[in-house]
Amino acid sequence: MRALPAWLVVMGALYLGGCSAPMRDDPARYDFGPDLAPGQDAPASTQSLAIVVSAPPWLDSTAMLYRLAYDNPERVQAYARSEWLAPPPMLLGQAIRERMFRLDVGAPKPAPSDGAANGAIDSQASAPILQIDLDDFTQIFDSAQQSHVLLRARARLLDGRKQGASLQQVFVISSPAPTPDALGAVHASRDAALQLSDALARWIQGAQASAPGGAQDTNSHANPQANR
C-alpha cells in the first residue's frame, strides 16, 4: 500500500483539529455580570415603572468602543477581539431595572425591546415612564496606560396619566478603568451603569417626594458629574 504524502497527513490533522477545537477567531463576549445579565426580569409588584433605553445607531451594536484622547480623539475605534454580549442599551436597561427593584423604586417592568428602534413610548399608559437616551458609552484613553469609561445620558420621567408632563435631567458619569484594556472597560462600564442607576433612583425618588401626584409639566436640566 502506497504511503500518503507528508503534506496531506499534516493538512488532514489540521482539519480534524480545527473541527474539534473552539474557533480562535471568535471574540470574547462580555456583559455586566450574572446579577445584571439580560433576560432576568424583575419580580412583579403593585407599582410599576416602564423603562425604555434608546441610543444612536453607532452605540446600538455589540461593538466595544474606545477613543485615544491623546492621539486623534475624534476617531472612534472598536476592539477586534472583544465585544458586548448585547448592545449597550439592552445591557443598561436591564441593569437599571434590576437596580431600581433592589432599591425599591417601583418594580420596573421590561419594555418590549431596548435600542434605537424603541424610541416610541406610550405617554398615555397609567404607569410612569422613564425614557433614557444614551448619548455616549465609550472607553476614553487619557494615555496608553490610563483610561476611563464615559457614560452620558438624557433622562425623561413621564407621568403616564398626563400626556406630555415630564421631568428631564442629563447625567454624565466617568468611571476609571482598572486596566487599560477591554477587560478594564468591562469593569468600568459595569460601575458606570450602577452609578447611573443609583443617580436615576435618587432623582426619581426626589421627584416623587416633591410631586406626590406625579411628574410635573416642567423641563429642568441638570448635569451632575460623578467621579470626574
C-alpha positions as CSV (number, residue, x, y, z in Angstrom):
1,M,0.0,0.0,0.0
2,R,1.4,3.4,-1.1
3,A,2.0,5.9,1.8
4,L,0.3,9.2,1.8
5,P,2.4,12.3,1.1
6,A,3.5,14.0,4.3
7,W,1.8,17.3,3.5
8,L,-1.5,15.6,3.1
9,V,-1.2,13.9,6.5
10,V,-0.4,17.3,8.1
11,M,-3.4,19.0,6.3
12,G,-5.7,16.2,7.5
13,A,-4.5,16.6,11.1
14,L,-5.1,20.4,11.0
15,Y,-8.5,19.9,9.5
16,L,-9.6,17.4,12.2
17,G,-8.1,19.5,14.9
18,G,-10.0,22.6,13.7
19,C,-13.2,20.7,13.8
20,S,-12.8,19.6,17.4
21,A,-11.1,22.8,18.8
22,P,-13.0,26.0,19.5
23,M,-12.8,28.7,16.9
24,R,-9.9,31.0,17.8
25,D,-11.4,33.9,15.7
26,D,-14.4,34.2,18.0
27,P,-14.2,37.4,20.0
28,A,-14.6,37.4,23.8
29,R,-18.2,38.5,24.7
30,Y,-19.0,40.4,27.9
31,D,-22.0,41.7,29.9
32,F,-22.2,43.3,33.3
33,G,-22.2,40.0,35.3
34,P,-24.8,37.3,36.1
35,D,-26.7,39.6,38.6
36,L,-27.2,42.2,35.8
37,A,-27.5,39.9,32.8
38,P,-30.0,40.5,30.1
39,G,-33.2,38.5,30.2
40,Q,-33.7,38.5,34.0
41,D,-37.0,40.3,34.7
42,A,-37.6,42.0,38.0
43,P,-40.5,40.5,40.1
44,A,-43.9,42.0,39.7
45,S,-45.3,44.5,42.1
46,T,-48.3,46.7,42.6
47,Q,-46.3,49.7,41.5
48,S,-44.5,49.7,38.1
49,L,-42.1,51.8,36.2
50,A,-41.7,51.3,32.4
51,I,-38.0,51.8,31.4
52,V,-37.1,52.5,27.8
53,V,-33.4,52.9,26.7
54,S,-32.5,54.1,23.2
55,A,-29.2,55.0,21.5
56,P,-28.0,56.3,18.2
57,P,-27.0,53.6,15.6
58,W,-23.3,53.9,16.4
59,L,-23.9,52.9,20.0
60,D,-26.7,50.4,19.3
61,S,-24.4,47.4,18.5
62,T,-22.3,44.9,20.3
63,A,-19.0,46.7,19.4
64,M,-16.9,47.7,22.4
65,L,-15.8,51.2,21.5
66,Y,-12.9,53.4,22.7
67,R,-11.1,56.6,21.8
68,L,-7.5,57.7,22.2
69,A,-7.8,61.1,23.7
70,Y,-4.0,61.7,23.3
71,D,-4.0,60.7,19.7
72,N,-6.8,61.6,17.3
73,P,-9.6,61.8,19.8
74,E,-12.2,62.3,17.1
75,R,-11.7,58.8,15.9
76,V,-13.9,56.1,17.5
77,Q,-12.4,52.6,17.4
78,A,-13.7,49.1,18.3
79,Y,-11.9,46.2,19.9
80,A,-11.3,43.5,17.4
81,R,-11.2,40.6,19.9
82,S,-13.8,41.8,22.5
83,E,-17.4,42.8,22.2
84,W,-20.6,43.1,24.2
85,L,-23.0,40.2,24.6
86,A,-25.8,42.6,23.7
87,P,-26.0,46.2,22.7
88,P,-25.3,48.7,25.5
89,P,-29.0,50.0,25.5
90,M,-30.1,46.5,26.4
91,L,-27.4,45.9,29.0
92,L,-28.1,49.3,30.6
93,G,-31.8,48.8,30.6
94,Q,-31.5,45.5,32.4
95,A,-29.0,46.9,34.9
96,I,-31.3,49.9,35.7
97,R,-34.4,47.7,36.1
98,E,-32.5,45.3,38.5
99,R,-31.1,48.2,40.5
100,M,-34.5,50.0,40.7
101,F,-36.1,46.9,42.1
102,R,-33.4,46.3,44.6
103,L,-33.7,50.0,45.7
104,D,-37.5,49.6,45.8
105,V,-38.1,52.4,43.3
106,G,-41.2,50.8,42.0
107,A,-41.0,47.4,40.3
108,P,-39.7,48.0,36.8
109,K,-41.4,46.1,34.0
110,P,-39.3,45.3,30.9
111,A,-40.0,47.3,27.8
112,P,-40.7,45.2,24.6
113,S,-37.2,45.9,23.4
114,D,-34.3,48.3,24.1
115,G,-32.5,50.1,21.3
116,A,-32.7,52.9,18.9
117,A,-35.8,51.4,17.3
118,N,-37.6,51.5,20.6
119,G,-37.7,55.3,21.0
120,A,-41.5,55.5,20.8
121,I,-43.3,55.3,24.1
122,D,-46.9,55.3,25.1
123,S,-47.4,58.5,27.1
124,Q,-51.0,57.6,27.8
125,A,-50.1,54.5,29.8
126,S,-51.0,54.5,33.5
127,A,-47.5,53.6,34.7
128,P,-44.8,56.3,34.9
129,I,-42.3,56.0,32.1
130,L,-38.5,56.5,32.4
131,Q,-37.1,57.3,28.9
132,I,-33.3,57.3,28.7
133,D,-31.4,58.5,25.6
134,L,-27.9,57.2,25.7
135,D,-25.5,59.7,24.0
136,D,-22.1,58.2,24.9
137,F,-20.8,55.0,26.3
138,T,-17.1,54.7,25.3
139,Q,-13.8,54.0,26.9
140,I,-11.5,57.0,26.8
141,F,-7.7,56.5,26.9
142,D,-6.1,59.6,28.5
143,S,-2.8,57.9,28.0
144,A,-1.6,54.5,26.9
145,Q,-1.8,53.2,30.5
146,Q,-4.8,55.1,31.8
147,S,-8.4,55.1,30.7
148,H,-12.0,55.7,31.9
149,V,-15.5,54.9,30.6
150,L,-17.6,57.9,29.8
151,L,-21.4,57.5,30.1
152,R,-23.6,60.4,29.0
153,A,-27.4,60.0,29.0
154,R,-30.5,62.2,29.0
155,A,-33.4,61.0,31.1
156,R,-37.1,61.9,31.0
157,L,-39.6,60.9,33.6
158,L,-43.1,61.0,32.1
159,D,-46.4,60.7,34.0
160,G,-48.4,58.2,32.1
161,R,-51.6,59.8,33.3
162,K,-50.7,63.3,31.9
163,Q,-49.8,63.3,28.3
164,G,-46.6,65.4,27.8
165,A,-45.9,66.0,31.5
166,S,-42.3,65.2,32.2
167,L,-39.1,66.0,34.1
168,Q,-35.8,66.0,32.4
169,Q,-32.2,65.7,33.5
170,V,-28.8,65.0,32.0
171,F,-26.4,62.5,33.6
172,V,-22.6,62.4,32.9
173,I,-20.6,59.7,34.6
174,S,-16.9,58.9,34.4
175,S,-15.7,55.6,35.8
176,P,-11.9,54.8,35.8
177,A,-10.9,51.5,34.3
178,P,-8.7,49.3,36.5
179,T,-6.6,48.2,33.5
180,P,-6.0,49.9,30.1
181,D,-7.7,47.2,28.0
182,A,-11.1,45.6,27.1
183,L,-11.5,43.9,30.4
184,G,-10.8,47.2,32.2
185,A,-13.6,48.7,30.1
186,V,-16.0,46.0,31.1
187,H,-15.4,46.6,34.9
188,A,-15.6,50.4,34.4
189,S,-18.8,50.1,32.3
190,R,-20.5,48.0,35.0
191,D,-19.5,50.5,37.6
192,A,-20.8,53.4,35.4
193,A,-24.1,51.5,34.9
194,L,-24.6,51.1,38.6
195,Q,-23.7,54.7,39.3
196,L,-26.3,55.8,36.7
197,S,-28.9,53.5,38.2
198,D,-28.3,54.9,41.7
199,A,-28.4,58.5,40.4
200,L,-31.7,57.8,38.5
201,A,-33.2,56.3,41.6
202,R,-32.3,59.3,43.7
203,W,-33.7,61.6,41.0
204,I,-37.0,59.7,40.7
205,Q,-37.4,59.4,44.5
206,G,-36.9,63.2,44.8
207,A,-39.4,63.9,42.0
208,Q,-41.9,61.6,43.7
209,A,-41.4,63.2,47.1
210,S,-41.8,66.8,45.7
211,A,-44.8,65.9,43.5
212,P,-46.8,63.1,45.0
213,G,-49.4,63.3,42.4
214,G,-47.0,62.6,39.6
215,A,-44.4,64.3,37.4
216,Q,-44.9,68.0,36.9
217,D,-45.0,69.7,33.5
218,T,-41.5,71.1,33.7
219,N,-38.3,70.8,31.7
220,S,-35.5,71.2,34.2
221,H,-32.0,70.3,33.0
222,A,-29.0,69.4,35.2
223,N,-25.6,67.9,34.5
224,P,-24.3,66.1,37.6
225,Q,-20.7,64.9,37.4
226,A,-19.7,61.6,39.1
227,N,-16.1,60.6,39.7
228,R,-14.6,63.2,37.4
